[in-house]
Amino acid sequence: MTVLGPLPAARLAATDAHEHLFLRTPAQPDDDMQDLERALAEVREGAETGIRAMVELTPIGLGRRPDLLRAVSQATGVHVVAATGYHRDAHYPADHWVHAASVEMLTERIVTDLTHGMHPADWDDPALPLDTARAGVIKAGASYEKVTDSERRRFLAAAEASRLTGARVVVHTEAGTYGPEIVRLLLDAGVTPERLTLAHMDRNPDSALHGEICSAGVSLVYDTPGRLKYGPDGERVELIAAMVERGHLDHLMLGLDLGRRAYVRAYGGSPGLRHLLANFVPRLRERIGDEAVDRILVGNPARTFSLAPVAESVA
Ligand SMILES: [Zn+2]
């Protein structure tokens, strides 16, 4: 499900599976990304390197702009899958409605974004008419080495919405921590492993741990290429090679997660959206071969982000 409507999975092509074009959060003051022209410039540059699709993982409350996502996709031809769901506590002020909302209300807002259209203003004024763009993926977020009570309610809502709609849950792990515990929590809440993806586990580049998670059927999106403060790209290439050796090629995807102005070339930052295909992927091709890379970039996202058949209990 893209912001311009349903797309046959086979047409998704080379996909950046974790991206941000529009974002605003109290956790990153003075770091707002709400500028259409800059988003267009960045996506055009990425498209020149061969990016054909991106999963824009900005969740409810962080300045989503379904209208601008549609504009970017229309102008560039790049397919955009948008997100619903919620982030970790750090991205919401203490008085934000997500902390007080019931699991039922949290679930209902996710399901509406997925099935009717995304709320244009992150559900701050529920009376506003919905955008025509539907979300295609559910985000959830955990804190460092824990899931707080407020986060746990949002996890339960994500799980229930996934069960009701067949949409995938992608979880922000803080610095790649708490992965197995998050998997257990969500599987216990009714998410099927095939519909669960953990993000940022490459911050904790432990192929034995990742192998254990993937053995359960869960997939991973490695999303820190080009972020030298978290380690060199050579280390990420070797992590992927080790995961392929362990037999988990089909559980891997790639993204850049450019969620700060400092990472986006159109805002004067680096490495920018072009980094994935212009710099990182050629190194990876050399290490694991074209066929394996194409599965990570094309085949796995196409399969992973397809909407699974809806649970039988839903009319
Ligand atoms: Zn992100």
Residues whose N, C-alpha, C, O or C-beta is under 5 A from the ligand:
A	BS01	ZN	L57 D257 G259
